Amino acid sequence: GDTSPGSTTNPVAYEAYLQGLELEFRGSPQDFAGAVTHFKRATEVDPGYGKALAELAWIYEESAGNE
């Protein structure tokens, strides 16, 4: 498994993270909203999942600037 900093060994969290990334890269507001849902799920399953937390923070930052 991937044991680098910020990663997870939880397959459910990792799957949610990947789904979130896929939506995030599409870039529409609706996709961002969906990505947030997936990243939140990843961090609920694995609260120490730094990469998912970082993506969430980035999306919130982006969203705040667009309103």
All heavy atoms as TSV, in Angstrom:
chain	resi	resn	atom	element	x	y	z
A	1	GLY	N	N	0.809	-1.223	0.000
A	1	GLY	CA	C	0.000	0.000	0.000
A	1	GLY	C	C	0.832	1.257	0.000
A	1	GLY	O	O	2.042	1.208	0.196
A	2	ASP	N	N	0.179	2.377	-0.226
A	2	ASP	CA	C	0.841	3.675	-0.250
A	2	ASP	C	C	0.918	4.209	1.174
A	2	ASP	O	O	-0.097	4.446	1.803
A	2	ASP	CB	C	0.038	4.627	-1.140
A	2	ASP	CG	C	0.701	5.980	-1.288
A	2	ASP	OD1	O	1.761	6.200	-0.670
A	2	ASP	OD2	O	0.155	6.815	-2.015
A	3	THR	N	N	2.118	4.380	1.674
A	3	THR	CA	C	2.272	4.870	3.041
A	3	THR	C	C	2.925	6.249	3.083
A	3	THR	O	O	3.485	6.649	4.085
A	3	THR	CB	C	3.102	3.880	3.884
A	3	THR	OG1	O	4.348	3.642	3.213
A	3	THR	CG2	C	2.365	2.584	4.084
A	4	SER	N	N	2.899	6.960	1.947
A	4	SER	CA	C	3.479	8.299	1.931
A	4	SER	C	C	2.630	9.243	2.779
A	4	SER	O	O	1.459	8.962	3.041
A	4	SER	CB	C	3.579	8.820	0.494
A	4	SER	OG	O	2.302	8.969	-0.072
A	5	PRO	N	N	3.214	10.371	3.225
A	5	PRO	CA	C	2.471	11.295	4.084
A	5	PRO	C	C	1.170	11.765	3.434
A	5	PRO	O	O	1.155	12.076	2.249
A	5	PRO	CB	C	3.432	12.468	4.264
A	5	PRO	CG	C	4.779	11.899	3.997
A	5	PRO	CD	C	4.571	10.815	2.980
A	6	GLY	N	N	0.116	11.769	4.215
A	6	GLY	CA	C	-1.154	12.263	3.708
A	6	GLY	C	C	-1.985	11.223	2.986
A	6	GLY	O	O	-3.108	11.495	2.596
A	7	SER	N	N	-1.422	10.027	2.790
A	7	SER	CA	C	-2.162	9.001	2.069
A	7	SER	C	C	-3.000	8.169	3.033
A	7	SER	O	O	-2.982	8.383	4.235
A	7	SER	CB	C	-1.202	8.104	1.297
A	7	SER	OG	O	-0.385	7.387	2.197
A	8	THR	N	N	-3.729	7.215	2.477
A	8	THR	CA	C	-4.570	6.355	3.301
A	8	THR	C	C	-4.329	4.906	2.932
A	8	THR	O	O	-3.941	4.599	1.797
A	8	THR	CB	C	-6.056	6.703	3.108
A	8	THR	OG1	O	-6.833	5.905	4.025
A	8	THR	CG2	C	-6.549	6.430	1.699
A	9	THR	N	N	-4.564	4.009	3.875
A	9	THR	CA	C	-4.526	2.579	3.584
A	9	THR	C	C	-5.946	2.037	3.516
A	9	THR	O	O	-6.159	0.854	3.325
A	9	THR	CB	C	-3.746	1.817	4.682
A	9	THR	OG1	O	-4.320	2.133	5.947
A	9	THR	CG2	C	-2.272	2.216	4.678
A	10	ASN	N	N	-6.930	2.930	3.664
A	10	ASN	CA	C	-8.337	2.529	3.656
A	10	ASN	C	C	-8.864	2.569	2.222
A	10	ASN	O	O	-8.925	3.636	1.618
A	10	ASN	CB	C	-9.129	3.488	4.549
A	10	ASN	CG	C	-10.581	3.062	4.686
A	10	ASN	OD1	O	-11.261	2.844	3.704
A	10	ASN	ND2	N	-11.040	2.964	5.914
A	11	PRO	N	N	-9.244	1.409	1.665
A	11	PRO	CA	C	-9.686	1.394	0.263
A	11	PRO	C	C	-10.953	2.204	0.007
A	11	PRO	O	O	-11.113	2.770	-1.067
A	11	PRO	CB	C	-9.914	-0.092	-0.032
A	11	PRO	CG	C	-9.984	-0.769	1.289
A	11	PRO	CD	C	-9.235	0.081	2.266
A	12	VAL	N	N	-11.835	2.280	1.000
A	12	VAL	CA	C	-13.065	3.057	0.836
A	12	VAL	C	C	-12.736	4.548	0.746
A	12	VAL	O	O	-13.246	5.268	-0.109
A	12	VAL	CB	C	-14.051	2.780	1.997
A	12	VAL	CG1	C	-15.277	3.674	1.893
A	12	VAL	CG2	C	-14.452	1.317	2.001
A	13	ALA	N	N	-11.843	4.992	1.637
A	13	ALA	CA	C	-11.429	6.393	1.627
A	13	ALA	C	C	-10.719	6.727	0.323
A	13	ALA	O	O	-10.947	7.782	-0.277
A	13	ALA	CB	C	-10.512	6.672	2.822
A	14	TYR	N	N	-9.854	5.819	-0.142
A	14	TYR	CA	C	-9.100	6.061	-1.366
A	14	TYR	C	C	-10.019	6.151	-2.581
A	14	TYR	O	O	-9.863	7.020	-3.434
A	14	TYR	CB	C	-8.062	4.945	-1.558
A	14	TYR	CG	C	-7.155	5.180	-2.739
A	14	TYR	CD1	C	-6.309	6.291	-2.775
A	14	TYR	CD2	C	-7.136	4.306	-3.812
A	14	TYR	CE1	C	-5.469	6.519	-3.848
A	14	TYR	CE2	C	-6.301	4.523	-4.892
A	14	TYR	CZ	C	-5.467	5.628	-4.908
A	14	TYR	OH	O	-4.642	5.857	-5.977
A	15	GLU	N	N	-10.999	5.261	-2.644
A	15	GLU	CA	C	-11.956	5.280	-3.751
A	15	GLU	C	C	-12.740	6.588	-3.773
A	15	GLU	O	O	-12.940	7.192	-4.829
A	15	GLU	CB	C	-12.904	4.079	-3.632
A	15	GLU	CG	C	-13.909	3.959	-4.759
A	15	GLU	CD	C	-13.273	3.713	-6.113
A	15	GLU	OE1	O	-12.190	3.101	-6.189
A	15	GLU	OE2	O	-13.866	4.141	-7.126
A	16	ALA	N	N	-13.171	7.038	-2.596
A	16	ALA	CA	C	-13.907	8.297	-2.505
A	16	ALA	C	C	-13.019	9.461	-2.957
A	16	ALA	O	O	-13.472	10.376	-3.655
A	16	ALA	CB	C	-14.411	8.523	-1.078
A	17	TYR	N	N	-11.767	9.422	-2.574
A	17	TYR	CA	C	-10.800	10.455	-2.963
A	17	TYR	C	C	-10.645	10.502	-4.481
A	17	TYR	O	O	-10.695	11.573	-5.093
A	17	TYR	CB	C	-9.466	10.161	-2.285
A	17	TYR	CG	C	-8.323	11.053	-2.725
A	17	TYR	CD1	C	-8.265	12.389	-2.344
A	17	TYR	CD2	C	-7.301	10.546	-3.516
A	17	TYR	CE1	C	-7.202	13.202	-2.735
A	17	TYR	CE2	C	-6.241	11.340	-3.910
A	17	TYR	CZ	C	-6.202	12.675	-3.521
A	17	TYR	OH	O	-5.157	13.468	-3.911
A	18	LEU	N	N	-10.496	9.333	-5.105
A	18	LEU	CA	C	-10.343	9.281	-6.562
A	18	LEU	C	C	-11.581	9.814	-7.273
A	18	LEU	O	O	-11.476	10.543	-8.265
A	18	LEU	CB	C	-10.071	7.841	-7.023
A	18	LEU	CG	C	-8.713	7.260	-6.666
A	18	LEU	CD1	C	-8.601	5.842	-7.204
A	18	LEU	CD2	C	-7.582	8.121	-7.211
A	19	GLN	N	N	-12.747	9.465	-6.771
A	19	GLN	CA	C	-13.987	9.957	-7.363
A	19	GLN	C	C	-14.080	11.471	-7.220
A	19	GLN	O	O	-14.526	12.166	-8.132
A	19	GLN	CB	C	-15.196	9.273	-6.715
A	19	GLN	CG	C	-15.304	7.804	-7.089
A	19	GLN	CD	C	-16.392	7.089	-6.312
A	19	GLN	OE1	O	-16.739	7.466	-5.197
A	19	GLN	NE2	N	-16.933	6.033	-6.898
A	20	GLY	N	N	-13.654	11.972	-6.071
A	20	GLY	CA	C	-13.643	13.407	-5.851
A	20	GLY	C	C	-12.704	14.122	-6.810
A	20	GLY	O	O	-13.055	15.146	-7.397
A	21	LEU	N	N	-11.518	13.559	-7.005
A	21	LEU	CA	C	-10.546	14.153	-7.933
A	21	LEU	C	C	-11.099	14.219	-9.345
A	21	LEU	O	O	-10.940	15.217	-10.043
A	21	LEU	CB	C	-9.262	13.318	-7.965
A	21	LEU	CG	C	-8.209	13.563	-6.904
A	21	LEU	CD1	C	-6.975	12.728	-7.225
A	21	LEU	CD2	C	-7.833	15.029	-6.792
A	22	GLU	N	N	-11.745	13.138	-9.766
A	22	GLU	CA	C	-12.297	13.079	-11.117
A	22	GLU	C	C	-13.290	14.222	-11.336
A	22	GLU	O	O	-13.258	14.904	-12.364
A	22	GLU	CB	C	-12.971	11.723	-11.327
A	22	GLU	CG	C	-13.389	11.475	-12.757
A	22	GLU	CD	C	-14.001	10.103	-12.947
A	22	GLU	OE1	O	-13.465	9.118	-12.390
A	22	GLU	OE2	O	-15.028	10.017	-13.638
A	23	LEU	N	N	-14.159	14.442	-10.363
A	23	LEU	CA	C	-15.128	15.529	-10.463
A	23	LEU	C	C	-14.439	16.890	-10.401
A	23	LEU	O	O	-14.770	17.800	-11.164
A	23	LEU	CB	C	-16.156	15.419	-9.336
A	23	LEU	CG	C	-17.188	14.304	-9.498
A	23	LEU	CD1	C	-17.976	14.125	-8.210
A	23	LEU	CD2	C	-18.118	14.590	-10.660
A	24	GLU	N	N	-13.469	17.008	-9.501
A	24	GLU	CA	C	-12.771	18.287	-9.334
A	24	GLU	C	C	-12.129	18.724	-10.646
A	24	GLU	O	O	-12.185	19.899	-11.018
A	24	GLU	CB	C	-11.707	18.143	-8.248
A	24	GLU	CG	C	-10.969	19.428	-7.953
A	24	GLU	CD	C	-9.830	19.206	-6.991
A	24	GLU	OE1	O	-10.041	18.560	-5.939
A	24	GLU	OE2	O	-8.724	19.657	-7.287
A	25	PHE	N	N	-11.539	17.780	-11.369
A	25	PHE	CA	C	-10.853	18.125	-12.617
A	25	PHE	C	C	-11.821	18.578	-13.705
A	25	PHE	O	O	-11.431	19.280	-14.631
A	25	PHE	CB	C	-10.006	16.951	-13.113
A	25	PHE	CG	C	-8.765	16.735	-12.294
A	25	PHE	CD1	C	-8.399	15.460	-11.893
A	25	PHE	CD2	C	-7.970	17.797	-11.902
A	25	PHE	CE1	C	-7.257	15.251	-11.135
A	25	PHE	CE2	C	-6.830	17.604	-11.141
A	25	PHE	CZ	C	-6.475	16.325	-10.758
A	26	ARG	N	N	-13.085	18.192	-13.610
A	26	ARG	CA	C	-14.078	18.667	-14.583
A	26	ARG	C	C	-14.327	20.163	-14.412
A	26	ARG	O	O	-14.558	20.871	-15.386
A	26	ARG	CB	C	-15.384	17.890	-14.434
A	26	ARG	CG	C	-15.256	16.445	-14.868
A	26	ARG	CD	C	-16.578	15.726	-14.757
A	26	ARG	NE	N	-16.397	14.289	-14.862
A	26	ARG	CZ	C	-17.317	13.401	-14.522
A	26	ARG	NH1	N	-18.477	13.808	-14.029
A	26	ARG	NH2	N	-17.085	12.124	-14.647
A	27	GLY	N	N	-14.345	20.607	-13.164
A	27	GLY	CA	C	-14.260	22.027	-12.890
A	27	GLY	C	C	-15.529	22.855	-12.831
A	27	GLY	O	O	-15.463	24.022	-12.522
A	28	SER	N	N	-16.693	22.274	-13.103
A	28	SER	CA	C	-17.908	23.078	-12.998
A	28	SER	C	C	-18.327	23.194	-11.530
A	28	SER	O	O	-17.924	22.378	-10.707
A	28	SER	CB	C	-19.048	22.446	-13.803
A	28	SER	OG	O	-19.669	21.415	-13.058
A	29	PRO	N	N	-19.133	24.205	-11.195
A	29	PRO	CA	C	-19.601	24.322	-9.797
A	29	PRO	C	C	-20.301	23.067	-9.300
A	29	PRO	O	O	-20.110	22.666	-8.149
A	29	PRO	CB	C	-20.562	25.512	-9.847
A	29	PRO	CG	C	-20.082	26.334	-10.989
A	29	PRO	CD	C	-19.546	25.342	-12.005
A	30	GLN	N	N	-21.096	22.440	-10.169
A	30	GLN	CA	C	-21.789	21.218	-9.766
A	30	GLN	C	C	-20.785	20.098	-9.496
A	30	GLN	O	O	-20.948	19.308	-8.568
A	30	GLN	CB	C	-22.778	20.760	-10.850
A	30	GLN	CG	C	-23.962	21.685	-11.019
A	30	GLN	CD	C	-23.693	22.851	-11.963
A	30	GLN	OE1	O	-22.569	23.062	-12.420
A	30	GLN	NE2	N	-24.730	23.624	-12.263
A	31	ASP	N	N	-19.748	20.032	-10.340
A	31	ASP	CA	C	-18.724	19.010	-10.149
A	31	ASP	C	C	-17.963	19.251	-8.850
A	31	ASP	O	O	-17.657	18.306	-8.121
A	31	ASP	CB	C	-17.754	18.987	-11.329
A	31	ASP	CG	C	-18.396	18.441	-12.596
A	31	ASP	OD1	O	-19.248	17.546	-12.492
A	31	ASP	OD2	O	-18.046	18.919	-13.687
A	32	PHE	N	N	-17.661	20.525	-8.557
A	32	PHE	CA	C	-16.987	20.848	-7.303
A	32	PHE	C	C	-17.833	20.404	-6.113
A	32	PHE	O	O	-17.317	19.856	-5.152
A	32	PHE	CB	C	-16.708	22.351	-7.217
A	32	PHE	CG	C	-15.383	22.761	-7.816
A	32	PHE	CD1	C	-14.678	21.923	-8.659
A	32	PHE	CD2	C	-14.852	24.003	-7.532
A	32	PHE	CE1	C	-13.459	22.297	-9.217
A	32	PHE	CE2	C	-13.630	24.395	-8.073
A	32	PHE	CZ	C	-12.941	23.541	-8.913
A	33	ALA	N	N	-19.130	20.640	-6.189
A	33	ALA	CA	C	-20.023	20.236	-5.102
A	33	ALA	C	C	-19.985	18.727	-4.907
A	33	ALA	O	O	-19.941	18.232	-3.782
A	33	ALA	CB	C	-21.450	20.708	-5.379
A	34	GLY	N	N	-19.992	18.004	-6.009
A	34	GLY	CA	C	-19.902	16.550	-5.935
A	34	GLY	C	C	-18.572	16.095	-5.381
A	34	GLY	O	O	-18.498	15.154	-4.582
A	35	ALA	N	N	-17.512	16.779	-5.793
A	35	ALA	CA	C	-16.172	16.441	-5.308
A	35	ALA	C	C	-16.095	16.628	-3.794
A	35	ALA	O	O	-15.531	15.787	-3.093
A	35	ALA	CB	C	-15.127	17.306	-6.006
A	36	VAL	N	N	-16.670	17.712	-3.295
A	36	VAL	CA	C	-16.687	17.969	-1.850
A	36	VAL	C	C	-17.332	16.797	-1.115
A	36	VAL	O	O	-16.823	16.338	-0.098
A	36	VAL	CB	C	-17.421	19.295	-1.525
A	36	VAL	CG1	C	-17.769	19.379	-0.039
A	36	VAL	CG2	C	-16.559	20.484	-1.926
A	37	THR	N	N	-18.436	16.306	-1.653
A	37	THR	CA	C	-19.128	15.170	-1.035
A	37	THR	C	C	-18.200	13.964	-0.925
A	37	THR	O	O	-18.131	13.313	0.119
A	37	THR	CB	C	-20.374	14.790	-1.857
A	37	THR	OG1	O	-21.224	15.928	-1.948
A	37	THR	CG2	C	-21.138	13.653	-1.206
A	38	HIS	N	N	-17.475	13.673	-2.002
A	38	HIS	CA	C	-16.560	12.524	-1.990
A	38	HIS	C	C	-15.390	12.740	-1.038
A	38	HIS	O	O	-15.011	11.829	-0.299
A	38	HIS	CB	C	-16.040	12.242	-3.406
A	38	HIS	CG	C	-17.070	11.654	-4.310
A	38	HIS	ND1	N	-17.682	10.434	-4.054
A	38	HIS	CD2	C	-17.597	12.096	-5.474
A	38	HIS	CE1	C	-18.543	10.161	-5.031
A	38	HIS	NE2	N	-18.502	11.155	-5.900
A	39	PHE	N	N	-14.809	13.942	-1.047
A	39	PHE	CA	C	-13.684	14.207	-0.152
A	39	PHE	C	C	-14.109	14.154	1.316
A	39	PHE	O	O	-13.377	13.666	2.170
A	39	PHE	CB	C	-13.034	15.561	-0.471
A	39	PHE	CG	C	-12.334	15.595	-1.804
A	39	PHE	CD1	C	-12.440	16.707	-2.629
A	39	PHE	CD2	C	-11.574	14.519	-2.251
A	39	PHE	CE1	C	-11.791	16.751	-3.858
A	39	PHE	CE2	C	-10.921	14.548	-3.487
A	39	PHE	CZ	C	-11.032	15.666	-4.281
A	40	LYS	N	N	-15.309	14.655	1.609
A	40	LYS	CA	C	-15.828	14.572	2.983
A	40	LYS	C	C	-15.994	13.118	3.398
A	40	LYS	O	O	-15.663	12.741	4.521
A	40	LYS	CB	C	-17.167	15.307	3.102
A	40	LYS	CG	C	-17.021	16.804	3.235
A	40	LYS	CD	C	-18.380	17.454	3.466
A	40	LYS	CE	C	-18.236	18.945	3.727
A	40	LYS	NZ	N	-19.557	19.607	3.758
A	41	ARG	N	N	-16.501	12.308	2.475
A	41	ARG	CA	C	-16.663	10.874	2.753
A	41	ARG	C	C	-15.301	10.251	3.060
A	41	ARG	O	O	-15.160	9.482	4.017
A	41	ARG	CB	C	-17.303	10.195	1.537
A	41	ARG	CG	C	-17.316	8.692	1.589
A	41	ARG	CD	C	-18.579	8.161	2.214
A	41	ARG	NE	N	-18.605	6.708	2.130
A	41	ARG	CZ	C	-18.586	5.916	3.207
A	41	ARG	NH1	N	-18.575	6.418	4.411
A	41	ARG	NH2	N	-18.617	4.613	3.068
A	42	ALA	N	N	-14.299	10.603	2.265
A	42	ALA	CA	C	-12.957	10.051	2.473
A	42	ALA	C	C	-12.426	10.418	3.854
A	42	ALA	O	O	-11.826	9.580	4.536
A	42	ALA	CB	C	-12.010	10.551	1.386
A	43	THR	N	N	-12.669	11.664	4.274
A	43	THR	CA	C	-12.146	12.103	5.569
A	43	THR	C	C	-12.985	11.576	6.732
A	43	THR	O	O	-12.496	11.485	7.850
A	43	THR	CB	C	-12.044	13.639	5.650
A	43	THR	OG1	O	-13.328	14.224	5.461
A	43	THR	CG2	C	-11.087	14.172	4.604
A	44	GLU	N	N	-14.235	11.223	6.469
A	44	GLU	CA	C	-15.045	10.589	7.516
A	44	GLU	C	C	-14.568	9.165	7.753
A	44	GLU	O	O	-14.486	8.700	8.884
A	44	GLU	CB	C	-16.528	10.581	7.116
A	44	GLU	CG	C	-17.193	11.932	7.322
A	44	GLU	CD	C	-18.512	12.054	6.570
A	44	GLU	OE1	O	-19.033	11.033	6.057
A	44	GLU	OE2	O	-19.027	13.187	6.477
A	45	VAL	N	N	-14.242	8.465	6.654
A	45	VAL	CA	C	-13.771	7.085	6.754
A	45	VAL	C	C	-12.370	7.043	7.368
A	45	VAL	O	O	-12.059	6.182	8.185
A	45	VAL	CB	C	-13.773	6.412	5.361
A	45	VAL	CG1	C	-13.155	5.027	5.426
A	45	VAL	CG2	C	-15.201	6.331	4.824
A	46	ASP	N	N	-11.527	8.002	6.974
A	46	ASP	CA	C	-10.160	8.087	7.491
A	46	ASP	C	C	-9.844	9.543	7.844
A	46	ASP	O	O	-9.393	10.313	6.992
A	46	ASP	CB	C	-9.177	7.559	6.449
A	46	ASP	CG	C	-7.736	7.582	6.962
A	46	ASP	OD1	O	-7.498	8.108	8.073
A	46	ASP	OD2	O	-6.857	7.076	6.252
A	47	PRO	N	N	-10.110	9.947	9.097
A	47	PRO	CA	C	-9.934	11.353	9.512
A	47	PRO	C	C	-8.503	11.867	9.354
A	47	PRO	O	O	-8.290	13.068	9.308
A	47	PRO	CB	C	-10.345	11.351	10.986
A	47	PRO	CG	C	-11.207	10.152	11.141
A	47	PRO	CD	C	-10.682	9.133	10.171
A	48	GLY	N	N	-7.534	10.985	9.234
A	48	GLY	CA	C	-6.155	11.404	9.072
A	48	GLY	C	C	-5.701	11.490	7.627
A	48	GLY	O	O	-4.513	11.608	7.351
A	49	TYR	N	N	-6.655	11.414	6.701
A	49	TYR	CA	C	-6.331	11.376	5.272
A	49	TYR	C	C	-6.005	12.785	4.776
A	49	TYR	O	O	-6.869	13.526	4.324
A	49	TYR	CB	C	-7.519	10.782	4.514
A	49	TYR	CG	C	-7.244	10.341	3.104
A	49	TYR	CD1	C	-8.233	9.706	2.368
A	49	TYR	CD2	C	-6.009	10.547	2.497
A	49	TYR	CE1	C	-8.011	9.284	1.071
A	49	TYR	CE2	C	-5.775	10.128	1.208
A	49	TYR	CZ	C	-6.774	9.497	0.500
A	49	TYR	OH	O	-6.544	9.088	-0.797
A	50	GLY	N	N	-4.744	13.147	4.862
A	50	GLY	CA	C	-4.306	14.508	4.572
A	50	GLY	C	C	-4.576	14.976	3.157
A	50	GLY	O	O	-4.913	16.136	2.926
A	51	LYS	N	N	-4.417	14.081	2.180
A	51	LYS	CA	C	-4.629	14.481	0.785
A	51	LYS	C	C	-6.082	14.887	0.555
A	51	LYS	O	O	-6.356	15.873	-0.127
A	51	LYS	CB	C	-4.240	13.348	-0.165
A	51	LYS	CG	C	-2.743	13.138	-0.270
A	51	LYS	CD	C	-2.427	12.016	-1.239
A	51	LYS	CE	C	-0.926	11.785	-1.318
A	51	LYS	NZ	N	-0.606	10.634	-2.189
A	52	ALA	N	N	-7.014	14.123	1.106
A	52	ALA	CA	C	-8.429	14.454	0.957
A	52	ALA	C	C	-8.750	15.764	1.674
A	52	ALA	O	O	-9.499	16.597	1.162
A	52	ALA	CB	C	-9.299	13.313	1.495
A	53	LEU	N	N	-8.167	15.959	2.855
A	53	LEU	CA	C	-8.367	17.204	3.595
A	53	LEU	C	C	-7.821	18.394	2.810
A	53	LEU	O	O	-8.443	19.461	2.748
A	53	LEU	CB	C	-7.678	17.127	4.963
A	53	LEU	CG	C	-8.310	16.161	5.971
A	53	LEU	CD1	C	-7.365	15.909	7.134
A	53	LEU	CD2	C	-9.644	16.712	6.472
A	54	ALA	N	N	-6.676	18.204	2.166
A	54	ALA	CA	C	-6.067	19.275	1.379
A	54	ALA	C	C	-6.932	19.635	0.176
A	54	ALA	O	O	-7.107	20.812	-0.159
A	54	ALA	CB	C	-4.666	18.859	0.923
A	55	GLU	N	N	-7.503	18.641	-0.476
A	55	GLU	CA	C	-8.379	18.900	-1.625
A	55	GLU	C	C	-9.628	19.661	-1.183
A	55	GLU	O	O	-10.071	20.585	-1.859
A	55	GLU	CB	C	-8.778	17.595	-2.315
A	55	GLU	CG	C	-7.630	16.886	-3.014
A	55	GLU	CD	C	-7.006	17.701	-4.132
A	55	GLU	OE1	O	-7.699	18.518	-4.761
A	55	GLU	OE2	O	-5.800	17.520	-4.380
A	56	LEU	N	N	-10.192	19.249	-0.053
A	56	LEU	CA	C	-11.348	19.956	0.495
A	56	LEU	C	C	-11.019	21.424	0.739
A	56	LEU	O	O	-11.783	22.315	0.345
A	56	LEU	CB	C	-11.773	19.325	1.833
A	56	LEU	CG	C	-12.865	18.276	1.818
A	56	LEU	CD1	C	-13.095	17.753	3.226
A	56	LEU	CD2	C	-14.154	18.822	1.241
A	57	ALA	N	N	-9.886	21.662	1.358
A	57	ALA	CA	C	-9.479	23.030	1.665
A	57	ALA	C	C	-9.310	23.840	0.378
A	57	ALA	O	O	-9.733	24.993	0.292
A	57	ALA	CB	C	-8.182	23.024	2.464
A	58	TRP	N	N	-8.717	23.205	-0.639
A	58	TRP	CA	C	-8.484	23.885	-1.911
A	58	TRP	C	C	-9.819	24.261	-2.566
A	58	TRP	O	O	-9.991	25.381	-3.048
A	58	TRP	CB	C	-7.657	22.999	-2.840
A	58	TRP	CG	C	-7.317	23.679	-4.124
A	58	TRP	CD1	C	-6.244	24.504	-4.346
A	58	TRP	CD2	C	-8.044	23.639	-5.346
A	58	TRP	NE1	N	-6.278	24.962	-5.642
A	58	TRP	CE2	C	-7.365	24.459	-6.279
A	58	TRP	CE3	C	-9.218	22.987	-5.755
A	58	TRP	CZ2	C	-7.809	24.636	-7.590
A	58	TRP	CZ3	C	-9.663	23.170	-7.056
A	58	TRP	CH2	C	-8.966	23.980	-7.960
A	59	ILE	N	N	-10.754	23.324	-2.569
A	59	ILE	CA	C	-12.057	23.593	-3.192
A	59	ILE	C	C	-12.781	24.715	-2.454
A	59	ILE	O	O	-13.360	25.599	-3.083
A	59	ILE	CB	C	-12.922	22.318	-3.242
A	59	ILE	CG1	C	-12.389	21.383	-4.330
A	59	ILE	CG2	C	-14.391	22.670	-3.527
A	59	ILE	CD1	C	-13.166	20.097	-4.466
A	60	TYR	N	N	-12.745	24.692	-1.130
A	60	TYR	CA	C	-13.403	25.762	-0.381
A	60	TYR	C	C	-12.773	27.117	-0.709
A	60	TYR	O	O	-13.464	28.107	-0.860
A	60	TYR	CB	C	-13.344	25.482	1.128
A	60	TYR	CG	C	-14.332	24.449	1.584
A	60	TYR	CD1	C	-13.954	23.415	2.407
A	60	TYR	CD2	C	-15.673	24.505	1.178
A	60	TYR	CE1	C	-14.873	22.446	2.835
A	60	TYR	CE2	C	-16.590	23.553	1.580
A	60	TYR	CZ	C	-16.185	22.521	2.413
A	60	TYR	OH	O	-17.088	21.578	2.823
A	61	GLU	N	N	-11.462	27.132	-0.852
A	61	GLU	CA	C	-10.739	28.347	-1.203
A	61	GLU	C	C	-11.180	28.849	-2.589
A	61	GLU	O	O	-11.477	30.028	-2.776
A	61	GLU	CB	C	-9.239	28.056	-1.202
A	61	GLU	CG	C	-8.360	29.241	-1.418
A	61	GLU	CD	C	-8.206	30.116	-0.174
A	61	GLU	OE1	O	-8.457	29.643	0.939
A	61	GLU	OE2	O	-7.805	31.275	-0.349
A	62	GLU	N	N	-11.216	27.928	-3.542
A	62	GLU	CA	C	-11.635	28.270	-4.908
A	62	GLU	C	C	-13.082	28.773	-4.937
A	62	GLU	O	O	-13.387	29.749	-5.582
A	62	GLU	CB	C	-11.527	27.031	-5.807
A	62	GLU	CG	C	-10.132	26.685	-6.215
A	62	GLU	CD	C	-9.528	27.734	-7.137
A	62	GLU	OE1	O	-10.027	27.939	-8.240
A	62	GLU	OE2	O	-8.540	28.372	-6.715
A	63	SER	N	N	-13.950	28.044	-4.247
A	63	SER	CA	C	-15.371	28.377	-4.250
A	63	SER	C	C	-15.616	29.747	-3.633
A	63	SER	O	O	-16.432	30.517	-4.130
A	63	SER	CB	C	-16.174	27.322	-3.471
A	63	SER	OG	O	-15.964	26.047	-4.038
A	64	ALA	N	N	-14.895	30.044	-2.568
A	64	ALA	CA	C	-15.075	31.327	-1.887
A	64	ALA	C	C	-14.696	32.483	-2.822
A	64	ALA	O	O	-15.306	33.546	-2.765
A	64	ALA	CB	C	-14.217	31.381	-0.628
A	65	GLY	N	N	-13.725	32.258	-3.687
A	65	GLY	CA	C	-13.283	33.299	-4.588
A	65	GLY	C	C	-14.202	33.501	-5.771
A	65	GLY	O	O	-14.082	34.506	-6.488
A	66	ASN	N	N	-15.108	32.587	-6.002
A	66	ASN	CA	C	-15.938	32.637	-7.211
A	66	ASN	C	C	-17.322	33.203	-6.996
A	66	ASN	O	O	-18.108	33.266	-7.908
A	66	ASN	CB	C	-16.061	31.219	-7.826
A	66	ASN	CG	C	-14.746	30.748	-8.400
A	66	ASN	OD1	O	-13.852	31.551	-8.698
A	66	ASN	ND2	N	-14.594	29.453	-8.548
A	67	GLU	N	N	-17.653	33.536	-5.750
A	67	GLU	CA	C	-19.024	33.963	-5.482
A	67	GLU	C	C	-19.175	35.472	-5.507
A	67	GLU	O	O	-18.241	36.193	-5.277
A	67	GLU	CB	C	-19.460	33.413	-4.122
A	67	GLU	CG	C	-19.737	31.931	-4.225
A	67	GLU	CD	C	-20.098	31.334	-2.860
A	67	GLU	OE1	O	-20.650	32.056	-2.018
A	67	GLU	OE2	O	-19.817	30.164	-2.660
